[in-house]
Amino acid sequence: MPKELIDAEGFVFDMDGTLVLGDKASAGQKALPGAVETLELLRERGVPYQIFTNGTARTPEWYANAMRATGLDVRDEEFMTPSTAAAHYLKDKGAGRILVLGREPVWKPLADLGLDVVESPGDGGTYDAIYVGWFREFTFPDLEAATHAIWAGAKLTTASDVPFFAAAGADKRGIGTSFAINAMLKALTGAEAHVLGKPSLDALQVAKSRMGLSPDARIVVVGDDPQLEPKMAN
């Protein structure tokens, strides 16, 4: 076994395509060969881990429960989405009101951490930040609300800025809703979205903190997307 794996203080695993295979809705998952045994070994050795998916279509608790159904040893607090990272990032930055472009699975981790979240299109008030996640219900009023919030000084943050993700069927690609929304907002306002999902270093530091590790701890990142996990690890 490589020394980097033996000496690792913690692990961050991707979900779909790494530990399990699921359908488009991340349901009907099946554990991949060796996944159950890998997590069991880390648990026995007392090595902490986080499972980190870039999706925000479901809450972290929902994903963790779905993984337990496949036989994987995953506690709720060991599963994170970009919204988990966003909650800690925005709270650390002292953000007050957050305009969220997304439904409950997107904003629930923020609310659970005590942030004041307002679901788009909001109430026309002022916001410290905008957070964009999985949002297939996006409408023109949402675009107007977010644009005016940015013009008023709100910082644009997002779960992901990846254009496509793997969908059901080998020849299919799903369109990343947050990528499309970010592109519209940038075209209108010039604002660059601050990414809080993979490959964000902010997200990686949140993962380390959740494992009880120091910011400079040596960890291993395991995933199947060459544009996300290796970039974040490097």
Secondary structure, DSSP 4 states (H G I P E B T S, - for coil): --HHHHT-SEEEE-SBTTTEE--TTS-S-EEPTTHHHHHHHHHHHT--EEEE-S--SS-HHHHHHHHHTTT----GGGEE-HHHHHHHHHHHTT--EEEEES-HHHHHHHHHTT-EEEETT--S---SEEEE---TT--HHHHHHHHHHHHTTPEEEES---SEEE-SSTT-EEE-HHHHHHHHHHHHH-PPPEE-STT-HHHHHHHHHHTT--TT--EEEE-S-TTTHHHHH-
